[in-house]
Amino acid sequence: MKKLLKFVPVQLTFFLIIGILTATFFEIQPKTVFVLLGVLIVVFAIIYFYINKQYKTSVVFSLIMFLVVLCIGISCVTLKNQLNYKNHYSNGYFKVDSTYNTIVTVQKILKSNNYYHKYEVEVNSLNSNTVSGSLLLNIQKDSLPEKLKVDDVIFLKAKYESIPLPRNPFGFNYKNYLKNRQIYHQVYCYNKCFVKLKTTNKSINGFTTSFREKITTCLKRDGFKNNELGVVSALLLGQRHIVTSDLLDSYAKAGAVHILAVSGLHIGIIMLILSFLLKPLEYIKHGKTAVSILIIVLLWMYAFIAGLSPSVVRAVTMFTAVTIGMYLNRPSNIYNTLIISMFVLLLFNPLYLFEVGFQLSYAAVFSIVWLQPKLSNLWSPKYKLTNYFWQLFTVSLAAQIGVAPLSIYYFHQFPGLFFVSNLLIIPILGIILIIGFIVIFLSLLNNLPLSLSKGYIFCIKTLNNLVDWISKQESFIVENISISIFKLLLIYVAIIIFFKWIEKRVFYRLVLSLCSIILIIGLLIFEKFNLQTQDEIVVFHKNKSSLTSVRKGEELSVYSSETTTGSNRILKDYLVGNGLKKYTLKLKKDYLLFSKNKVLLIVDSTGCYQFTSIKPSIIVLQNSPKINLERLIDFHKPELIVTDASNYKNYIKIWEQTCLKMKTPFYNTLEKGAFILNK
């Protein structure tokens, strides 16, 4: 570990990441960044030539070098941010919620929802002005006779809208997710508001997308459908949008979702297959060089076909370095290869750092490289078959140790039977991939034997059934776990220190390991105390329904217009985010007492509000009550009027105007998200 920390690329990658984080969380003007970078480069060059003449190292030189890399990290984010370019569509006479005539080109097909087809598009023209920038396009399903394809150019007249923040506590932040993809606005298209234009332009992305679609069409013709088609597309083509949500959830609960993403495991197997097939070329003159170039070219061709997802790019970059070292007789430390690949990828796209898949991939690979040999040495089986499965088990265990804290942090669950699914699937994954490529090749040639097609479909169906069975062993799946970012970091520190102590059992490492555990326990106690001393009332934003909760410490009471809230995602996110285990569904109340000075009166469809026994400070309007709001305000003189999404929109507009007239503050969950009142 000490040798690794002394490795220059490790140090450079660390400061590059610091620079990326600095630019992400602090707004720095581009001119300031580039001037500072220029000055540092000049100073660095002067010191470098001075040191070369003196034949000695310098602390100042190292410090300036690290500052240069830190500034490069900031510059990468600045250059990647499309908002910093003058020709971005938002830099000009642009206003949110305004309608524009726009020409866009489809860049990527996203997963549709129940109502809209979704696309990532590049803006080419805005009101006849040439511009650039990415945009989220939502097209109503009934408006589109057939789905758009990559490189399709369309003219549309639509209103540019901001991406909304999550409207309820601890909801998925889609705005932040799209921001990392450089998408800041969206448009909705309905009947007759867009026209598909004729074009002959074809990009590499469009070509590879068409090639994938051709493969999918051929597979459908040869009998592949539903989940079998989805798994083949995910396994071999890196396209998970065909996989159903239920099957994806089954793979996640079984701890085998990584199999459905083309990653290091898949690329490693493909590299081994190519090495085996091209081995005869090694015996000719310059054969090893030719083989290495062929493997690298074929791997990157496959990466393009698979859509250049972060996991694919990371894996191909890493195995490119491995191939170069392997075939040019320059063996390198696997840590060095990983760090260099990370450095290159972050230089290319610094926003990869915030991709969950990117984080999980590196956590898994680093953990396998570091921990697997240590775990493997705990037992030496006598028989080859036993040893083979023991090695697979230790690889799976090492990977899970590395990714478990991140998985819990992001997905709030831990699959207890991950080792079973990996022991059963990984040994045959290579065979599945090899046969899969043969099936695709023959299907493209329209020469796929029926027996091979049916046999492969049966194998995929069996694989899905096995994963589904494992995922249903609910007693082994720990769900609804919540950990904070501080707890996540402490857990990783504790894991590293503990295994360093296992590696070399010296007293100070044992002390550090115990201290890290004590810190985690202390954080748990603090969070528990904080949970027990917090009280709050939440009026959630839920379409066509009212949902209100009252929390006193760990006790949560829920009032809903629905008879059951068991499958309510909004409520589940709230429970997990706060670390609560359960809630009590109660009958509706006319008012909620929060404190001596804070009383919430709930006025629903019954329209009852003339209570003289209480003096509400906040009034919540739910389920479209037919009331005269002026009389209500005169009667109670509240501090605030709150409306949720259970009301008719035209009612909300009238109430807002009334509150403006009566000079009473108005809160609409449709615009501002859930209303939260806490001490």
Beta strands, then each sheet from edge to edge (+ up, - down):
strand 1: 99-109
strand 2: 116-126
strand 3: 129-130
strand 4: 134-140
strand 5: 153-159
strand 6: 161-162
strand 7: 183-189
strand 8: 194-197
strand 9: 413-415
strand 10: 477-479
strand 11: 535-539
strand 12: 547-552
strand 13: 555-560
strand 14: 584-586
strand 15: 591-593
strand 16: 599-603
strand 17: 618-621
strand 18: 640-643
strand 19: 666-668
strand 20: 675-678
sheet 1: 3+ 2- 1+ 5- 8+
sheet 2: 3+ 2- 4+ 7+ 6-
sheet 3: 9+ 10-
sheet 4: 14+ 13+ 12- 11+ 20-
sheet 5: 15+ 16- 17- 18- 19-
end
